[in-house]
Amino acid sequence: MKQLASNMVEILNKQGVKILISYDTPVAGFDIHRRPFVTEAWYSRTTTRHIHKYFNKFNTIDSDPVRCTVDKIYGFYNGEENVA
């Protein structure tokens, strides 16, 4: 687990997926092929700022993040999803 800022951490799951946790909610990250993904759900202005900060300050991305359901991101978080 890597603390990025207040209430903002990045974890690496057992498959190598990087996941941004804003407060206690997984909301964005990178799959095993370094493709960015982001939740399609809206949580708060602060979480939205965390997502933008994550992609713009802590990581450089070449393409727009793929929008994912919250269930899929929780699957990444728990190592249950087969990341393609």
Phi and psi restraints in degrees (value plus and minus 20) as a CYANA .aco file:
   2 LYS   PHI    -142.8  -102.8
   2 LYS   PSI      97.2   137.2
   3 GLN   PHI     -94.9   -54.9
   3 GLN   PSI      99.3   139.3
   4 LEU   PHI    -116.4   -76.4
   4 LEU   PSI     -56.8   -16.8
   5 ALA   PHI    -187.4  -147.4
   5 ALA   PSI    -199.8  -159.8
   6 SER   PHI     -79.6   -39.6
   6 SER   PSI     107.0   147.0
   7 ASN   PHI      40.2    80.2
   7 ASN   PSI       8.9    48.9
   8 MET   PHI    -164.2  -124.2
   8 MET   PSI      89.2   129.2
   9 VAL   PHI    -149.9  -109.9
   9 VAL   PSI     136.5   176.5
  10 GLU   PHI    -137.2   -97.2
  10 GLU   PSI     113.5   153.5
  11 ILE   PHI    -138.9   -98.9
  11 ILE   PSI     141.2   181.2
  12 LEU   PHI    -140.3  -100.3
  12 LEU   PSI      96.4   136.4
  13 ASN   PHI     -99.6   -59.6
  13 ASN   PSI     157.4   197.4
  14 LYS   PHI     -87.3   -47.3
  14 LYS   PSI     -36.8     3.2
  15 GLN   PHI    -112.3   -72.3
  15 GLN   PSI     -24.0    16.0
  16 GLY   PHI      74.8   114.8
  16 GLY   PSI      -5.6    34.4
  17 VAL   PHI    -105.1   -65.1
  17 VAL   PSI     108.2   148.2
  18 LYS   PHI    -108.4   -68.4
  18 LYS   PSI     112.7   152.7
  19 ILE   PHI    -151.1  -111.1
  19 ILE   PSI     108.7   148.7
  20 LEU   PHI    -105.8   -65.8
  20 LEU   PSI     107.7   147.7
  21 ILE   PHI    -128.6   -88.6
  21 ILE   PSI      99.5   139.5
  22 SER   PHI    -126.1   -86.1
  22 SER   PSI      98.3   138.3
  23 TYR   PHI      38.7    78.7
  23 TYR   PSI    -133.5   -93.5
  24 ASP   PHI    -134.4   -94.4
  24 ASP   PSI      -3.6    36.4
  25 THR   PHI    -137.1   -97.1
  25 THR   PSI     105.7   145.7
  26 PRO   PHI     -92.2   -52.2
  26 PRO   PSI     104.7   144.7
  27 VAL   PHI    -148.5  -108.5
  27 VAL   PSI     -35.5     4.5
  28 ALA   PHI    -184.1  -144.1
  28 ALA   PSI     155.9   195.9
  29 GLY   PHI     142.1   182.1
  29 GLY   PSI    -178.9  -138.9
  30 PHE   PHI    -154.2  -114.2
  30 PHE   PSI     114.0   154.0
  31 ASP   PHI     -96.6   -56.6
  31 ASP   PSI    -196.1  -156.1
  32 ILE   PHI     -87.3   -47.3
  32 ILE   PSI     -35.0     5.0
  33 HIS   PHI    -120.5   -80.5
  33 HIS   PSI      -6.9    33.1
  34 ARG   PHI      44.4    84.4
  34 ARG   PSI       6.8    46.8
  35 ARG   PHI    -106.8   -66.8
  35 ARG   PSI     109.4   149.4
  36 PRO   PHI     -94.3   -54.3
  36 PRO   PSI     126.1   166.1
  37 PHE   PHI    -157.9  -117.9
  37 PHE   PSI     136.3   176.3
  38 VAL   PHI    -167.7  -127.7
  38 VAL   PSI     129.8   169.8
  39 THR   PHI     -84.2   -44.2
  39 THR   PSI     127.1   167.1
  40 GLU   PHI    -109.5   -69.5
  40 GLU   PSI     -25.9    14.1
  41 ALA   PHI    -106.4   -66.4
  41 ALA   PSI     132.8   172.8
  42 TRP   PHI    -127.2   -87.2
  42 TRP   PSI     112.9   152.9
  43 TYR   PHI    -131.2   -91.2
  43 TYR   PSI     -76.8   -36.8
  44 SER   PHI    -185.2  -145.2
  44 SER   PSI     148.0   188.0
  45 ARG   PHI     -84.2   -44.2
  45 ARG   PSI     -57.2   -17.2
  46 THR   PHI     -85.9   -45.9
  46 THR   PSI     -64.5   -24.5
  47 THR   PHI     -83.8   -43.8
  47 THR   PSI     -58.6   -18.6
  48 THR   PHI     -80.8   -40.8
  48 THR   PSI     -61.4   -21.4
  49 ARG   PHI     -84.1   -44.1
  49 ARG   PSI     -59.6   -19.6
  50 HIS   PHI     -79.0   -39.0
  50 HIS   PSI     -64.3   -24.3
  51 ILE   PHI     -82.5   -42.5
  51 ILE   PSI     -67.6   -27.6
  52 HIS   PHI     -82.6   -42.6
  52 HIS   PSI     -61.7   -21.7
  53 LYS   PHI     -83.4   -43.4
  53 LYS   PSI     -62.0   -22.0
  54 TYR   PHI     -79.2   -39.2
  54 TYR   PSI     -67.2   -27.2
  55 PHE   PHI    -100.2   -60.2
  55 PHE   PSI     -47.3    -7.3
  56 ASN   PHI    -117.2   -77.2
  56 ASN   PSI     -50.0   -10.0
  57 LYS   PHI    -124.0   -84.0
  57 LYS   PSI     -64.0   -24.0
  58 PHE   PHI    -112.8   -72.8
  58 PHE   PSI     -39.2     0.8
  59 ASN   PHI    -164.3  -124.3
  59 ASN   PSI     122.4   162.4
  60 THR   PHI    -120.6   -80.6
  60 THR   PSI     110.0   150.0
  61 ILE   PHI    -138.5   -98.5
  61 ILE   PSI     127.6   167.6
  62 ASP   PHI    -117.1   -77.1
  62 ASP   PSI     -34.1     5.9
  63 SER   PHI    -162.3  -122.3
  63 SER   PSI     144.8   184.8
  64 ASP   PHI     -86.3   -46.3
  64 ASP   PSI     122.8   162.8
  65 PRO   PHI     -83.8   -43.8
  65 PRO   PSI     124.0   164.0
  66 VAL   PHI     -93.5   -53.5
  66 VAL   PSI     113.5   153.5
  67 ARG   PHI    -103.8   -63.8
  67 ARG   PSI     109.3   149.3
  68 CYS   PHI    -142.5  -102.5
  68 CYS   PSI     135.3   175.3
  69 THR   PHI     -92.3   -52.3
  69 THR   PSI     138.0   178.0
  70 VAL   PHI     -81.4   -41.4
  70 VAL   PSI     -58.3   -18.3
  71 ASP   PHI     -80.2   -40.2
  71 ASP   PSI     -59.9   -19.9
  72 LYS   PHI     -86.0   -46.0
  72 LYS   PSI     -62.5   -22.5
  73 ILE   PHI     -85.6   -45.6
  73 ILE   PSI     -60.3   -20.3
  74 TYR   PHI     -82.3   -42.3
  74 TYR   PSI     -54.8   -14.8
  75 GLY   PHI     -82.9   -42.9
  75 GLY   PSI     -62.9   -22.9
  76 PHE   PHI     -79.2   -39.2
  76 PHE   PSI     -67.3   -27.3
  77 TYR   PHI     -77.6   -37.6
  77 TYR   PSI     -62.9   -22.9
  78 ASN   PHI    -107.7   -67.7
  78 ASN   PSI     -20.9    19.1
  79 GLY   PHI      53.2    93.2
  79 GLY   PSI      -0.7    39.3
  80 GLU   PHI    -113.2   -73.2
  80 GLU   PSI     -41.1    -1.1
  81 GLU   PHI    -107.6   -67.6
  81 GLU   PSI     123.8   163.8
  82 ASN   PHI    -105.4   -65.4
  82 ASN   PSI      86.6   126.6
  83 VAL   PHI    -101.3   -61.3
  83 VAL   PSI     102.5   142.5
